Amino acid sequence: MSTVADGVMVVGTGSWGTALAVALARVRPVTLLCRTPTEHDTLQESRTNDRFLPGVNFPAALRLEDDIERGCSTTTTIVLVVPTSRMRENARLLAPYIRTDHVILSAAKGFEGGSLLRMTEILDQELSNRRPRVGALSGPNLAGEVAAGKPATAVVASASSEALSVALGALNTPRFRVYANQDVLGVELGGALKNIIAIGAGAGDGLGAGENAKAAFVTRGLAEISRLGVALGAQPLTFAGLTGLGDLLATVSSVSSRNRRVGEQLAQGKSIAAIQKALAPQVAEGIATTRSARALAQAHGVEMPITEQSYQVLYENKNIATALADLMYRDPRYEIDR
């Protein structure tokens, strides 16, 4: 049994939540919170998550739990690895059991539909009466590689220096190196917005656009991510780091990236509805993020041509080849904003 001093709890038994819990449990006690007693019993019996992360055995130090109160009582650091659409629901379930000494981290990358709130803003709202220390965990973290013990890095972001210290101690392992950053806004934006670019990069792959086009697309994608981030108040250098450039490179190049796969399948003529149905119960966050980012860009007067074309493809049935041509035929301009 872990103690409050050393306990880590991961909320979410999808591929990334399971991979993170497995990676941490190789060196310290970790609790993985299951959604139901049935799920708990299934995972406990097999000691693997065949549904989302097949072939990866659970370390002995990974404890499965289906009681939220008991899970919270034995942990100090709680990482929520749930879809953005379910972050508020999960925060409300946790709220009665949260202490002021808890560090609560979101590992979800995206915005809440409608409100356009980032995940840490939702946690702040739902857990305000409990006053925990809130932050975000993000980076170039492909679940399969982390679960396999391949070297990986991430960033934990919080406005609280004490929270950063606790989180670094709880999350660093010999194979999973975690850095600190106090630019919570920039870290969350980088992690969310790169999924839009990944969809477009996947579409380019599906069209056979080539490596020159992909390099240009990723570079210009990072430019508009940074443009929106700075307009919202983020630090520019954050987007040159692990949760900007790093996460973007991993997501646009990996065949296991769901967002990249969405773009590739769109280029092959599949409908967005069919692609989402095939992905279920997993989600490609970049689809919803495209709509949210477009709304934020319009509200703040920020030019985001890739995001705009992506929106038209995803939500207005625009032909992908036409969208690419429209990007190429935009008026000439300086590369760096003047």
N, C-alpha and C positions, 0 to 999 in steps of 0.2 A: 504494500500500500504506500502510495506516495504521500508526501506531506505538503502542507500549504506552502512551505518555503521553496520546495523544488518542483512543484507540480505544474505541468502544462496540459491544457485540454484543447483538443481540436474539435470544433463543431462542424460537421459535414462529412459524410462518408462517400462523396464522389471521388473521382480519380485524384484530384489535387489534394483534397483533404486527407484521403487515405495515404497518399504518398508522403505528405509532410509528416503525418503521425508516425509512419513507419521509419522515416529517416531520423527523426528525433529520438524515437524509442530504441534505436541502436546504441544510444549512449546515455539515456536518462529515462525515468518513468514518464509515461505519457498516457493520457486518457483520450479515447476517441468516443465522442458522444453519438450514439445511434438515435435514429428517429423514432423507432418503435421497439418494444420488447421482442417482436418477431425478428426484426433485423438484427438486434443484439444477439439473439440465440443462433441465428444463421451464421453470423460472422464468428461468433465464439466457437461454434462447432468446427468450422472449417479452418479458422485462423488465417483466412485470406479473403480478399474481396473479389470474388470471381466476376461480379457484375461490372465493376468499374476499373479494377486493377488486377486482372487475372495473372496468376503465376508468381505473385509476390507474397511470401509468407510473413506473418506478423512476428516481430521480435517478442521475446518473453516479457519485456518491460512495457509492452503495449496492452493497456487494460481497456476493455470495452465497457461502456456504461450506457444505461438508458434512463437513469434518474438524474434530472437536471440539478436538483438541489445537492445531491451527493457529489456529482461531478464538480460543481462550483466550489464545494466546501474543501476539496482536496487540491485545488489549483490556485495559482496566482496569475499565470498568463493564460488567457483564453483567446484562441484564434478562430474567427468565424470564416469558414471556407464554404460559403453557400451562394447560390445564384443571387444576383443583385435584386431580383424581383421578390426574394424571400428574406432579405436582410432585416427589414423592419419586423416581420413576423417572428423571426428568431430572436431578435433583440428583446422583444416583448416577453417571450418565453423565459429568457434568461434574467430579465430585470429584477424579479423578486429575490434573487439569490446572489446578486452582485454586491461586492464589498468595495469600500473606498480604496483598498490596497490592491484591487485587481487591475491588471493591465489588459485591456480589451483591444484586440487588433482585428481589423477587417483585411481579409485576403481576397475579397471580391473586387473585380475590375469593371467598373461601369457606373451608371447613374440610376437613380430611381425614376421610373417613368412618370411623367406629369410634373413632379416637383423639381426635377433636374438636380436633386441633392446628391452629393457624393456620399459614399458609404459611412465615412466617419461622421458626417453631419447627421445621418440617421441615428447612429449610435449615440451621439451627443444628445439628440432629442429624446430618445427612448430611455436612456440610462441617466438622465440629468439628475434625478432625485437620489441616485446612488453615488454619484460623483466619482466614477472610476477614472483611470487614466486611459485615454483612447488614442489609438493610432492605426497605422496601415502597414501591411506587409506586402511587398511587391517586388517584381524582378523577373529576369529571364529564367523561369522555372517550369520546364516541361516535366509533367508528372512522372512519366515513365523513366526518365533519366535520373530524377531525384530518388525515386523508389529503388532504382538499381544501384544506388550508391555512387553514381558518377558525380564528379565535382560540380558544384553549383554555387551561385551567389544570389543574394537578395538584399533588399533594403527595408529597414523598419523605420517608419516615420512617425514622429509625435512631437507636439509642442512641449512636452514634459521631458526634461533631461533625466529625471528619475525613472520615468517609464522606459526611456531608451536604454538605460543601464540595466533594468530588470529584463527587458526583452532580449538584449544582446546576450545576457547570461543564460537565458532560457532557450534560445534558438540556435546559437552557434554550435556547430559540430565540426569534426575534422573534414567532413565532406560537404558541409553546407555553411558557407561563410556569410555572415550577415553584417551589413554596414548600417550606421545610423545616419539619419537626416531629419532635420527639423522642418523642412519644407513639405508639410503634409499635402498641401494643395498640389504642388508640382508632382509629387510621387503618385498621387491618385490619378491625376490627369494623364500622366505618361502611361500608366498601366491600362487605363481605360481607352484612350484614344488610339493607341497603337493597333487595337483590334480592327479599327476601320481600315487602316492602311493594309493590314494583313489580308482582309477580304479582297481589296483591290489588287494586291500583289498576287494572290491566288488566281484571280481572274486573268491577270496577265500571263501567268504560267499556263492556264487553260487555253489561252488564245495562241500560245507559242510566241509571245512578244519578244522573248530573249533576255539575256542578262543585262545588256545595256539599258534596256527599258526598265528592268526591275530595279537596278541601282538608282536610276533617276527617280523612279516612283517612290522608293523608300526615302531618298534624300529630300525630295520635295514634301513627302508626307511628314517627315520630322520637322520640316520648316513650318508647316501649318499647325502641327501640334504645339510647337514652341510659341507660335504667334498667338494662339488662343490662350495658352498657359500664362504668358506674360501679361496679356490683357486682363486676365482674371486675378493677377497678383502673385503668380508663382515666380520662383527664381530661375533665370534662363539656364544656368549651368545644370540644373536638375535634369533637363532633357538631354544633356550630353552624357548622363550617367546610366546606371544599370536599369533604372525604371523608365528611361527614355529610349536612348539608342540601343542599349543592351537588350531590353525586352522586345523592342521592335525587330531587331535582327533575328532573334530566336524564333519569333512568331511568324515572320514572313518566309523563313527558310525551312521550317520543320514540316515534314509530311504528317506529323501527328497533331499539328495545329488545327483545331476545329474551324477557326475563323479563316485561315488560309484555304482550307478544304471547301468552305462555303463558296468562296470566290471561284475556285477551280471548277466546281460543279455547276455554278451559274454559267460559266463560259461554255460548258458542255451542253447547255440547253435545258438543264433541270430548273424547275420552278422553286422559288424560295420556300413555298409551303411544303413541297416534297422534301426539300433538303432538311428543313426543321423537323419534319415528322421522322425522318430517318435518324436524326441526331438524338431524339428524345430517348430517355429523360434528360440527357445532357443538353446544354445550350451553347450557342455561339454568341457571346455577349456583344460582339461587334455589330450585330444586326440592330439591336435596340439602341446601342450607343451611337450609331450613325444618326438616328433621329434626334437624340438628346444633344449631341454635339452641334448639329445643324441649328437647333433652336438656340443654344448658347451663343453660337457665332452670330446669328442674326440679332440677338438681343444686345450684343456688345459691339456690333459693327466690325466683325473680324472676317476677313476674306479666307475661306477654306474651300478652294475649288475641288479638291479630291473628295472631301466630305460631301459637297453638294452633288457631284456626279454619282457618288455612291448612294446617296439618298434617292436620287432619281432612278437608279437601277433597282434598288431594293423595294422602294415604295411606289414607284410610278411606272414600273415595267419598261424602263428605258433599255434599249439594246446596249450590251456591254461594249461592243466594238465601236458603236457611235459615241458612247461616253468617253472612251479612250481617245477617239479622234477629236472630240471637243476639247479635251485637255491639251492635246498637242497643238491645236489651232488657236489657243488663247493668244491675245495680243502680246507681242514681245515686251519684256520688262527687265529691269535689273534683277540679278539673282538675289542680292542682299537688299532688304528694304532700305530706302533712303529717306 
